[in-house]
């Protein structure tokens, strides 16, 4: 009896396993037919393996774009070009003294007043290419066209490394010229000449724009062509000034084709 009962149980198990396999096969067949008909979603596209050079150049992953537009969001809103400018002679003197403290002599490239990365070219253009203002700090716009090697001319004023010893300055007899601070006027009320060389200073708004230092801001920043009224100084640009009336008269027929 026990042997017959065990045989019956074994046959029942075989039948159950066979039925399960049969119905599973039917479901698999349905999925295969659906795939052949195009009913199932297409398989995921293969992703090309990233090279080491690409990993260094581009960010990837869910946080790849976390810094996109970060500096634009920090940039101050556009200032009112027609807002009145209230500044005094004391403000101008303080701004010029602060400007001179970051230069070895008048016309020298200003030193960098903050710490930068010393292992490679700093990303100066992030703040200084178009100018940036955050709270009470202002990164002035570059006064010249874009150059890629900023530290070729601009150096950090103090060694930013902790516990670094700054060597003493070498002895020399060089004495640079001081800034004239005021441009000459042809007559009272006339626009002053530009009181500094214009080389590497073609972007006047860097110092005299709406985000310039108090005391050096222009009272009319809405004017686009500064040199239409303010002429460069021939002497400061190291050009020999020609006395009035020394221009040779045009020769007769010089403008004829």
RAKA-V7525 format. One record per residue. N is the residue number from 1. RES is the residue in one letter. D_FIRST is the distance of its C-alpha to the first C-alpha in whole Angstrom. Layout:
n res d_first
N RES D_FIRST
N RES D_FIRST
This chain:
n res d_first
1 X 0
2 X 4
3 X 5
4 X 5
5 X 6
6 X 9
7 X 10
8 X 11
9 X 12
10 X 14
11 X 15
12 X 17
13 X 19
14 X 20
15 X 21
16 X 23
17 X 25
18 X 26
19 X 27
20 X 29
21 X 31
22 X 32
23 X 33
24 X 35
25 X 36
26 X 38
27 X 40
28 X 41
29 X 42
30 X 44
31 X 46
32 X 47
33 X 48
34 X 50
35 X 51
36 X 53
37 X 54
38 X 56
39 X 54
40 X 53
41 X 56
42 X 57
43 X 56
44 X 59
45 X 62
46 X 62
47 X 64
48 X 67
49 X 67
50 X 70
51 X 72
52 X 74
53 X 77
54 X 76
55 X 74
56 X 78
57 X 79
58 X 77
59 X 75
60 X 72
61 X 69
62 X 68
63 X 72
64 X 74
65 X 76
66 X 77
67 X 80
68 X 81
69 X 84
70 X 84
71 X 88
72 X 89
73 X 87
74 X 89
75 X 92
76 X 95
77 X 96
78 X 99
79 X 102
80 X 105
81 X 107
82 X 110
83 X 109
84 X 112
85 X 113
86 X 114
87 X 115
88 X 118
89 X 120
90 X 118
91 X 115
92 X 116
93 X 117
94 X 114
95 X 112
96 X 115
97 X 114
98 X 111
99 X 111
100 X 113
101 X 111
102 X 108
103 X 111
104 X 113
105 X 116
106 X 116
107 X 115
108 X 112
109 X 108
110 X 107
111 X 104
112 X 101
113 X 101
114 X 97
115 X 94
116 X 93
117 X 90
118 X 92
119 X 90
120 X 90
121 X 92
122 X 92
123 X 91
124 X 94
125 X 94
126 X 91
127 X 94
128 X 97
129 X 97
130 X 97
131 X 98
132 X 96
133 X 96
134 X 94
135 X 95
136 X 98
137 X 98
138 X 99
139 X 98
140 X 101
141 X 101
142 X 102
143 X 106
144 X 106
145 X 104
146 X 100
147 X 100
148 X 97
149 X 98
150 X 99
151 X 99
152 X 102
153 X 104
154 X 103
155 X 102
156 X 100
157 X 103
158 X 102
159 X 99
160 X 96
161 X 94
162 X 93
163 X 96
164 X 98
165 X 101
166 X 104
167 X 106
168 X 110
169 X 112
170 X 114
171 X 118
172 X 119
173 X 122
174 X 121
175 X 122
176 X 120
177 X 122
178 X 121
179 X 120
180 X 123
181 X 121
182 X 123
183 X 124
184 X 127
185 X 129
186 X 131
187 X 133
188 X 132
189 X 129
190 X 128
191 X 124
192 X 124
193 X 123
194 X 120
195 X 121
196 X 118
197 X 118
198 X 115
199 X 114
200 X 110
201 X 111
202 X 110
203 X 108
204 X 110
205 X 107
206 X 106
207 X 108
208 X 110
209 X 107
210 X 106
211 X 104
212 X 107
213 X 108
214 X 110
215 X 114
216 X 113
217 X 111
218 X 113
219 X 115
220 X 114
221 X 111
222 X 110
223 X 113
224 X 111
225 X 114
226 X 115
227 X 118
228 X 119
229 X 121
230 X 121
231 X 122
232 X 121
233 X 124
234 X 125
235 X 126
236 X 123
237 X 121
238 X 124
239 X 126
240 X 130
241 X 131
242 X 133
243 X 136
244 X 137
245 X 139
246 X 138
247 X 136
248 X 138
249 X 139
250 X 137
251 X 139
252 X 140
253 X 138
254 X 135
255 X 132
256 X 134
257 X 131
